[in-house]
Amino acid sequence: MSEWMPIAVLMLSVIFFLGSFWVSRRRVVSAKTWQAYLANLHSPKAMVSESDGSILYANRSFVRLFNISQHNNSFHIDGDRERKTIDTLLANRRWPLPFIEVTPDFRSGFDKHARRNARFSGLPVWCNGQRAWIVSLEPESDSVYSEPFVENDSQIFRSVINSLAELVCFQDRQGRIVGSNVAFDRFWKGREEEGVFFSAQEEIEGRRTQQSWTTNPNGDSCLLETSQTVLRDDNHVIYGTLSISHDVTNWHMMRQVMEQEIEARQEVEQQLKKHSNVLTSIFKASVDPIGIYNKDYEFLGGNAAFAEAMGAMHDDLEGEHAADLMDPEILAQHQKIDHPVLDNGETIKYEDLVMKRDGSQVWYELTKTQFSDPTDETIGVLVIARDVTARKATQQELADAIMELEELSFVDGLTKVANRRSFDEQLVKMWQSHIREQEPLSLILCDIDYFKPYNDNYGHQQGDEALRRVAQVFQNVIRRPLDAVARYGGEEFAILLPSTTEQGALVVAENISHELTLAGIPHAFSAVSEALTLSQGVATLRPQAGQDYGDLVSMADRALYRAKNAGRDQIASASQTVEETV
């Protein structure tokens, strides 16, 4: 017994230590795994629940030894003596401390001379998440129930230890290596002293762990984490230690990488927080409206200027819905405008007139761009607006000024009728339209009779007044919207009459002469009348493609020349001029 007892205790200690280490990481081991292990053993083995002592599984040898009946996966001890024996053997056992002891064989009865001893051992395990014992009860003598413990279980335990990738080492009280597994021997071959965890001079403690850098058999650096546990006999006397080493190089490197990533992340978070504070300050301090809303038109944020522009009664818009703040028609317009922003990620810019809280109207230039939140893939619209009311007012003033300048460029400043430039443009337009419509176009050229003597004797100021009064006579007679009166040059005027025959133009000319007579503008220095008079030349054409509009002007000019030669205060037509020429 003295030969196998230390080995068995040592083996159980290893299994206990490794079991504690593995259980701390993987607490659930399936019952099938344990059953497969126990079923292949010849010695009587069973798995007993630590909580109530029930049999969770028993191999064939154990079933025969303890008179156990089996129904499917349920095991029951039929004999009272066997049941009491199991209860007595497991009484006061402290899980998870393994044990092995010699006890009287319960089958030897009450005959003291016939009594035999048996070895009773227990190994703590986890099975399907509950605590259990793997127990073994073997008689010292040979029997049909089992094979000797040393020849069977010790070989199994040694195979288990040698199959481990961890480095396992046993040291005696003096620190000498008395046992090791294959992994330890392979790793420390030729340098076993480096693998010794403590020397004889060191005081042995209960349990300790340390990490140390070394080199593996390939010459690469590696970090070993070694855990040492003190081994005690049945009398709790220390007789050695068990050391198990793990290669934690990858774990160490991973930890360093994670620490670096954490530091980098913290630095990034600090920078982001700093930038966020800066952006928040800018956001709140900006006088320009800035707002954000998602595709469902729920506001995610907005500064006070944006809330005011939206007409909200408070400055915090977060969580508000646009439908509660905006007129449905205005909201529909925004949704239509936002389509390219939300669907295609386009940036758009436009101007909009907004009614503020106080009822005033403000022109805003809006820039809308798409934003997306990478955390939940939310998309929406970022709006930045700028008050351009002053600029719009300036633009309107400029437009009005331009229109005024354009008007001045086409209006004679003295008489307020069209000038020569305007007359030329209107003549070209009417000429082209009459070619298409094949309608007659008439032109009257008028010249004030003896206007130079008028200016010389009455003065230029009175002469300007006479020109204004003559222009007023023309405007009183010419009333159709498309008819045009223009100052052709000096004291000469031109009248364009669209869709008008020569007879109609002559009637207009006579009306002008009559109206001017009624005006009675004095002209004591005229050779034909005591009042201001006109000489008029009338011309009419149906414009043809390829014909020049200058033909109409030439015809009217010749008719005017004929009226002057005829003694002035006359009306002459181009057709009369042609007849006289013939």
VOGU-3710 file (C-alpha; in Angstrom, 3 decimals, decimal comma):
1> msewmpiavl> 0,000/0,000/0,000  2,876/2,346/0,773  4,084/1,937/-2,794  0,984/3,099/-4,616  -0,526/5,528/-2,112  1,774/8,537/-2,816  1,445/8,008/-6,559  -2,315/7,813/-6,357  -2,539/10,904/-4,183  -0,207/12,709/-6,543
11> mlsvifflgs> -2,235/11,716/-9,582  -5,482/12,720/-7,939  -3,962/16,065/-6,988  -3,013/16,685/-10,596  -6,461/15,741/-11,812  -8,028/17,902/-9,101  -5,852/20,874/-9,940  -6,444/20,560/-13,680  -10,110/19,886/-13,059  -10,380/23,056/-10,962
21> fwvsrrrvvs> -8,575/25,014/-13,641  -10,759/23,675/-16,462  -13,980/23,846/-14,450  -13,348/27,529/-13,731  -13,408/28,084/-17,453  -15,852/25,456/-18,635  -18,151/24,402/-15,839  -20,518/22,217/-17,862  -19,340/18,748/-18,956  -21,964/16,500/-20,489
31> aktwqaylan> -23,028/13,265/-18,804  -22,357/11,367/-22,023  -18,696/12,345/-21,880  -18,308/10,986/-18,372  -20,326/7,874/-19,165  -18,098/7,104/-22,159  -15,041/7,466/-19,924  -16,370/5,304/-17,057  -17,861/2,622/-19,278  -14,427/1,732/-20,679
41> lhspkamvse> -12,909/1,100/-17,231  -12,757/-2,405/-15,747  -12,634/-1,227/-12,165  -15,978/-0,369/-10,469  -16,660/3,315/-11,019  -19,761/5,427/-10,510  -20,772/9,077/-10,675  -22,631/10,164/-7,539  -24,467/13,461/-7,039  -22,784/15,608/-4,394
51> sdgsilyanr> -26,086/17,114/-3,282  -28,176/14,001/-2,477  -25,887/10,981/-3,073  -27,992/9,635/-5,955  -26,299/7,468/-8,603  -26,005/9,440/-11,852  -24,150/6,670/-13,676  -22,428/3,350/-12,812  -20,361/1,046/-14,983  -20,964/-2,671/-15,102
61> sfvrlfnisq> -18,458/-3,569/-12,366  -20,017/-1,051/-9,971  -23,567/-2,259/-10,766  -22,645/-5,839/-9,863  -20,648/-4,823/-6,789  -23,383/-2,692/-5,184  -26,484/-4,592/-6,282  -27,781/-1,727/-8,438  -30,810/-1,978/-10,680  -30,965/0,075/-13,864
71> hnnsfhidgd> -34,040/1,322/-15,695  -33,154/3,215/-18,882  -30,841/5,995/-17,593  -31,933/5,691/-13,958  -29,837/3,836/-11,324  -31,102/2,614/-7,938  -29,285/0,792/-5,089  -31,533/-2,096/-4,073  -29,738/-3,153/-0,882  -29,991/-1,107/2,317
81> rerktidtll> -26,508/-2,094/3,414  -25,030/-0,973/0,072  -26,974/2,281/0,294  -25,745/2,964/3,829  -22,194/2,088/2,788  -22,209/4,752/0,031  -23,742/7,317/2,381  -21,182/6,531/5,092  -18,202/6,650/2,744  -19,292/10,023/1,292
91> anrrwplpfi> -20,281/11,565/4,607  -18,330/14,708/5,513  -16,432/14,717/2,221  -15,615/18,302/1,205  -16,166/18,923/-2,465  -13,950/19,678/-4,442  -11,165/18,047/-2,418  -10,230/14,609/-3,872  -9,677/11,725/-1,472  -8,351/8,163/-1,306
101> evtpdfrsgf> -8,345/5,943/1,743  -8,371/2,340/2,898  -11,609/1,191/4,503  -13,071/-2,190/5,563  -14,799/-4,015/2,748  -18,540/-3,872/3,507  -19,023/-7,362/1,965  -16,869/-9,131/4,594  -19,718/-9,153/7,137  -19,233/-9,160/10,882
111> dkharrnarf> -16,557/-11,870/10,992  -13,501/-9,977/12,226  -11,133/-12,678/10,981  -12,782/-12,654/7,523  -12,776/-8,911/7,124  -10,962/-7,492/4,142  -9,864/-3,979/3,318  -10,844/-1,943/0,225  -9,542/1,219/-1,368  -12,177/3,972/-1,565
121> sglpvwcngq> -11,389/7,077/-3,680  -13,319/10,092/-4,926  -12,650/12,659/-7,664  -14,681/15,919/-7,797  -16,191/16,734/-11,224  -18,910/18,821/-12,874  -21,631/16,982/-14,787  -24,307/18,860/-16,679  -23,754/21,876/-14,456  -23,988/20,081/-11,096
131> rawivslepe> -21,331/18,921/-8,661  -20,610/15,212/-8,507  -18,104/12,600/-7,326  -16,489/9,879/-9,436  -16,087/7,159/-6,763  -14,248/3,833/-6,804  -14,401/1,013/-4,212  -12,034/-1,881/-4,851  -11,160/-4,876/-2,651  -7,474/-5,454/-1,968
141> sdsvysepfv> -7,662/-9,041/-3,157  -8,122/-10,075/-6,742  -11,730/-10,286/-7,765  -13,894/-10,349/-10,790  -14,911/-6,799/-10,170  -11,724/-4,912/-11,045  -8,085/-4,874/-11,860  -5,441/-3,615/-9,437  -5,618/0,157/-8,922  -1,923/0,809/-9,562
151> endsqifrsv> -1,825/-1,103/-12,807  -5,013/0,415/-14,130  -5,892/3,861/-12,759  -2,317/5,106/-12,441  -1,737/4,312/-16,095  -4,890/6,182/-17,040  -3,895/9,190/-14,945  -0,380/9,162/-16,420  -1,802/9,013/-19,949  -4,049/11,947/-19,138
161> inslaelvcf> -1,146/14,020/-17,805  1,090/13,184/-20,763  -1,664/14,181/-23,193  -1,767/17,706/-21,768  -0,166/20,566/-23,709  0,588/22,319/-20,392  3,947/21,774/-18,739  3,394/19,625/-15,582  6,121/19,198/-12,978  6,248/17,524/-9,535
171> qdrqgrivgs> 8,859/18,643/-6,985  9,613/17,129/-3,597  10,065/19,005/-0,373  13,670/19,797/-1,292  12,686/21,273/-4,675  13,944/18,339/-6,736  11,983/17,263/-9,830  10,455/13,861/-9,087  8,041/13,707/-12,012  7,023/15,553/-15,173
181> nvafdrfwkg> 4,937/15,035/-18,258  6,073/14,754/-21,872  5,325/18,424/-22,646  7,573/19,581/-19,758  10,418/17,264/-20,794  10,198/18,353/-24,437  10,099/22,089/-23,605  12,891/22,122/-20,995  15,108/19,435/-22,542  18,728/20,128/-21,573
191> reeegvffsa> 17,782/23,054/-19,319  15,488/21,505/-16,726  16,817/23,811/-14,000  15,105/26,729/-15,761  11,760/25,007/-15,339  12,141/24,617/-11,545  9,701/26,942/-9,859  11,320/27,071/-6,416  14,523/25,915/-4,739  15,105/24,162/-1,435
201> qeeiegrrtq> 16,006/27,486/0,185  12,584/29,005/-0,555  9,705/28,697/1,856  6,887/26,695/0,320  3,548/28,504/0,296  0,020/27,209/-0,296  -0,414/28,410/-3,890  1,161/31,048/-6,100  1,302/32,156/-9,731  3,964/33,982/-11,682
211> qswttnpngd> 4,759/34,979/-15,267  8,229/34,824/-16,791  9,767/35,295/-20,234  11,857/32,465/-21,662  12,572/30,790/-24,979  10,816/27,766/-26,444  12,652/24,854/-28,104  12,553/26,762/-31,421  14,422/29,689/-29,861  11,436/32,043/-29,955
221> sclletsqtv> 10,579/34,211/-26,974  7,505/33,163/-25,059  5,734/34,123/-21,860  4,944/31,297/-19,418  2,374/31,606/-16,649  3,091/29,023/-13,940  0,735/28,070/-11,124  2,120/26,086/-8,182  0,057/24,179/-5,638  1,329/22,557/-2,437
231> lrddnhviyg> 0,722/18,783/-2,130  -0,151/17,315/1,284  -0,560/13,747/2,526  -3,448/12,393/4,643  -1,918/14,011/7,709  -1,770/17,388/5,899  2,014/17,259/5,848  3,608/18,947/2,815  5,584/16,492/0,765  6,005/18,456/-2,483
241> tlsishdvtn> 4,488/20,760/-5,078  2,673/20,530/-8,385  3,519/23,180/-11,034  1,604/23,686/-14,284  2,820/26,175/-16,897  0,847/27,674/-19,791  2,186/29,540/-22,824  0,337/32,878/-22,617  2,417/34,749/-25,225  -0,494/35,206/-27,619
251> whmmrqvmeq> -2,764/36,234/-24,766  -0,137/38,725/-23,572  0,342/40,179/-27,066  -3,406/40,345/-27,568  -3,769/42,125/-24,267  -1,113/44,651/-25,265  -2,852/45,236/-28,581  -6,177/45,655/-26,792  -4,631/48,081/-24,308  -3,160/50,085/-27,188
261> eiearqeveq> -6,512/50,038/-28,959  -8,237/51,145/-25,771  -5,747/53,982/-25,333  -6,180/54,975/-28,990  -9,947/54,780/-28,626  -9,885/56,894/-25,484  -7,730/59,458/-27,269  -10,100/59,469/-30,248  -13,079/59,788/-27,906  -11,407/62,728/-26,177
271> qlkkhsnvlt> -10,744/64,379/-29,534  -14,298/63,689/-30,656  -15,628/65,097/-27,397  -13,463/68,167/-27,852  -14,608/68,613/-31,450  -18,186/67,943/-30,389  -17,963/70,692/-27,769  -16,531/73,085/-30,350  -19,231/72,195/-32,883  -21,940/72,493/-30,238
281> sifkasvdpi> -20,664/75,936/-29,286  -20,627/77,013/-32,929  -24,036/75,412/-33,426  -25,610/77,357/-30,568  -23,800/80,638/-31,225  -24,542/80,732/-34,961  -26,974/83,440/-36,010  -27,678/81,375/-39,118  -30,437/78,781/-38,692  -29,032/75,211/-38,542
291> giynkdyefl> -31,251/72,150/-38,168  -31,324/68,386/-38,679  -34,298/66,129/-39,323  -34,598/62,490/-40,385  -36,414/61,076/-43,411  -39,629/60,896/-41,361  -39,330/64,658/-40,739  -38,712/64,301/-37,045  -36,304/66,970/-35,803  -33,057/65,602/-34,357
301> ggnaafaeam> -31,770/69,030/-33,379  -31,670/72,697/-34,237  -30,350/75,949/-32,824  -32,464/78,839/-31,589  -32,283/80,658/-34,937  -33,626/77,557/-36,704  -36,487/77,211/-34,212  -37,405/80,871/-34,753  -37,297/80,432/-38,528  -39,613/77,418/-38,178
311> gamhddlege> -42,055/79,549/-36,201  -41,781/77,273/-33,137  -42,866/78,649/-29,777  -39,751/77,231/-28,049  -36,109/76,824/-29,029  -35,717/73,063/-28,444  -37,018/71,204/-31,501  -35,522/67,787/-30,741  -38,234/65,129/-30,951  -40,743/67,493/-32,575
321> haadlmdpei> -42,363/66,536/-35,890  -42,465/68,946/-38,810  -46,164/68,210/-39,349  -46,882/69,821/-35,957  -45,049/73,046/-36,852  -45,545/73,580/-40,582  -48,508/74,146/-42,859  -49,274/70,920/-44,804  -48,738/72,629/-48,169  -45,383/74,065/-47,104
331> laqhqkidhp> -44,330/70,665/-45,695  -45,300/68,999/-48,979  -43,118/71,514/-50,865  -40,144/70,730/-48,614  -40,667/66,980/-49,062  -40,682/67,408/-52,842  -37,497/69,498/-52,728  -35,796/66,978/-50,388  -36,252/63,978/-52,713  -32,854/64,303/-54,475
341> vldngetiky> -31,165/64,918/-51,107  -32,571/61,798/-49,420  -32,620/59,505/-52,478  -29,415/60,472/-54,295  -27,356/62,315/-51,680  -27,376/65,540/-53,712  -26,722/68,960/-52,194  -29,266/71,590/-53,196  -29,436/75,334/-52,649  -32,456/77,605/-53,079
351> edlvmkrdgs> -34,139/80,700/-51,633  -37,350/80,725/-49,619  -39,537/83,390/-48,007  -40,337/82,564/-44,354  -42,819/84,113/-41,937  -41,220/84,607/-38,484  -42,897/84,535/-35,074  -43,427/88,315/-35,033  -45,126/88,231/-38,433  -42,189/89,679/-40,349
361> qvwyeltktq> -41,070/88,077/-43,602  -37,470/87,007/-44,136  -35,729/85,724/-47,229  -33,456/82,734/-46,503  -30,907/81,066/-48,712  -31,141/77,361/-47,788  -28,485/74,702/-48,327  -29,635/71,117/-47,811  -27,343/68,103/-47,732  -27,770/64,471/-46,698
371> fsdptdetig> -26,395/63,186/-43,411  -26,194/59,576/-42,196  -25,636/58,128/-38,733  -23,235/55,122/-39,029  -24,430/53,685/-35,720  -27,978/52,973/-36,889  -27,762/53,914/-40,611  -30,316/56,688/-40,117  -30,404/59,196/-42,993  -31,837/62,658/-42,978
381> vlviardvta> -31,322/66,263/-44,039  -28,939/68,867/-42,646  -30,240/72,396/-43,281  -28,113/75,541/-43,100  -29,944/78,790/-43,833  -28,727/82,362/-44,236  -30,754/85,556/-43,974  -30,507/87,223/-47,394  -33,328/89,724/-46,935  -30,956/92,691/-47,292
391> rkatqqelad> -29,391/91,143/-50,364  -32,817/90,508/-51,914  -33,761/94,147/-51,269  -30,540/95,280/-52,936  -31,208/92,960/-55,868  -34,705/94,365/-56,226  -33,407/97,924/-56,149  -30,820/96,999/-58,746  -33,466/95,331/-60,910  -35,653/98,413/-60,655
401> aimeleelsf> -32,715/100,604/-61,585  -31,889/98,398/-64,558  -35,485/98,499/-65,708  -35,457/102,261/-65,360  -32,231/102,483/-67,324  -33,637/100,226/-69,991  -36,725/102,372/-70,131  -34,613/105,488/-70,390  -32,539/103,908/-73,143  -35,717/103,413/-75,209
411> vdgltkvanr> -37,542/106,630/-74,259  -36,802/110,146/-75,400  -36,011/112,139/-72,279  -37,662/115,325/-73,485  -40,927/114,192/-75,056  -41,350/110,859/-73,099  -42,179/109,004/-76,314  -39,989/106,238/-77,814  -36,581/107,289/-79,118  -34,969/106,416/-82,454
421> rsfdeqlvkm> -33,391/103,176/-81,023  -36,762/101,948/-79,793  -38,369/102,876/-83,133  -35,817/100,840/-85,088  -36,328/97,725/-82,890  -40,125/97,961/-83,116  -39,976/98,420/-86,867  -37,889/95,252/-87,262  -40,266/93,219/-85,075  -43,389/94,515/-86,868
431> wqshireqep> -41,781/93,942/-90,247  -41,102/90,235/-89,445  -44,583/89,661/-87,992  -46,267/91,286/-91,007  -44,264/89,084/-93,397  -45,763/86,053/-91,606  -49,280/87,525/-91,407  -49,226/89,298/-94,813  -50,863/92,333/-93,276  -50,272/95,984/-94,417
441> lslilcdidy> -47,830/98,039/-92,333  -48,051/101,865/-92,455  -45,538/104,531/-91,420  -46,090/108,290/-90,958  -43,074/110,590/-90,849  -43,919/114,066/-89,397  -41,822/117,240/-89,401  -42,696/120,472/-87,529  -42,864/123,323/-90,047  -40,350/126,164/-89,608
451> fkpyndnygh> -39,157/124,906/-86,238  -35,725/126,568/-86,500  -37,224/130,099/-86,624  -39,403/129,030/-83,668  -36,329/128,086/-81,613  -34,383/131,123/-82,683  -37,116/133,580/-81,703  -38,822/131,901/-78,765  -35,706/130,301/-77,315  -34,726/126,639/-76,768
461> qqgdealrrv> -36,690/126,309/-73,554  -39,893/127,331/-75,327  -38,873/125,093/-78,227  -38,581/122,078/-75,881  -42,016/122,839/-74,523  -43,416/122,949/-78,086  -41,889/119,502/-78,793  -43,508/118,083/-75,642  -46,928/119,502/-76,643  -46,654/118,052/-80,171
471> aqvfqnvirr> -45,732/114,631/-78,695  -48,807/114,875/-76,442  -50,970/115,499/-79,546  -49,622/112,285/-81,094  -50,384/110,272/-77,925  -53,912/111,703/-77,794  -54,593/110,497/-81,335  -52,657/107,189/-81,313  -54,522/104,915/-78,852  -54,177/101,314/-80,142
481> pldavarygg> -51,824/99,225/-77,941  -49,532/98,196/-80,785  -49,332/101,657/-82,449  -45,999/103,334/-81,724  -44,963/107,023/-81,592  -41,237/107,887/-81,631  -39,096/110,991/-81,826  -37,186/110,302/-85,019  -34,728/113,161/-84,633  -34,837/116,923/-83,765
491> eefaillpst> -38,303/118,162/-84,695  -39,116/114,997/-86,710  -41,458/112,227/-85,416  -42,378/108,728/-86,713  -45,620/106,839/-86,195  -45,854/103,051/-86,831  -49,365/101,727/-87,552  -49,478/97,860/-87,723  -52,201/96,146/-89,776  -53,227/99,521/-91,222
501> teqgalvvae> -53,935/100,352/-94,907  -52,837/103,564/-96,564  -56,357/104,960/-96,297  -56,391/104,273/-92,586  -52,983/105,918/-92,183  -54,187/109,014/-94,024  -57,141/109,263/-91,635  -54,711/109,112/-88,676  -52,579/111,840/-90,284  -55,607/114,084/-90,748
511> nisheltlag> -56,657/113,534/-87,128  -53,156/114,564/-86,004  -53,365/117,791/-88,063  -56,806/118,530/-86,648  -55,720/117,864/-83,059  -52,636/120,057/-83,495  -54,831/122,888/-84,834  -57,014/122,625/-81,746  -53,891/122,788/-79,563  -53,175/126,244/-81,088
521> iphafsavse> -49,489/126,462/-80,307  -48,535/130,056/-81,423  -45,882/130,406/-84,134  -45,620/134,021/-85,291  -42,564/133,220/-87,391  -44,148/130,505/-89,569  -44,634/131,204/-93,277  -47,819/129,095/-93,511  -49,797/129,726/-90,319  -49,890/131,707/-87,084
531> altlsqgvat> -49,908/128,379/-85,207  -47,549/125,418/-85,204  -48,171/123,000/-88,152  -46,836/119,648/-89,450  -45,824/118,215/-92,795  -46,596/114,459/-92,966  -45,517/111,684/-95,320  -47,519/108,422/-95,350  -46,262/105,067/-96,712  -47,827/101,572/-96,659
541> lrpqagqdyg> -46,375/98,151/-97,637  -47,242/94,501/-97,343  -43,787/93,178/-96,382  -42,468/90,270/-98,420  -39,779/87,726/-97,537  -36,421/89,040/-98,662  -37,654/92,656/-98,751  -35,851/95,264/-96,594  -37,806/97,278/-94,039  -35,775/100,307/-95,090
551> dlvsmadral> -37,996/100,443/-98,198  -40,913/101,551/-96,037  -38,839/104,310/-94,413  -37,596/105,530/-97,792  -41,124/105,667/-99,185  -42,387/107,664/-96,181  -39,382/109,982/-96,377  -40,063/110,743/-100,071  -43,728/111,415/-99,271  -42,674/113,831/-96,485
561> yraknagrdq> -40,312/115,603/-98,894  -43,210/116,006/-101,359  -45,449/117,486/-98,600  -42,794/120,047/-97,742  -42,285/120,997/-101,383  -46,006/121,394/-101,782  -45,959/124,320/-99,321  -45,892/122,481/-95,946  -48,798/121,933/-93,571  -49,576/119,114/-96,024
571> iasasqtvee> -50,197/115,341/-95,981  -48,668/113,335/-98,855  -48,761/109,595/-99,492  -46,151/107,371/-101,100  -48,665/106,124/-103,678  -49,291/109,717/-104,813  -45,565/110,237/-105,130  -45,249/107,144/-107,345  -48,110/108,330/-109,585  -46,560/111,740/-110,073
581> tv> -43,207/110,175/-110,886  -44,810/107,986/-113,533
//
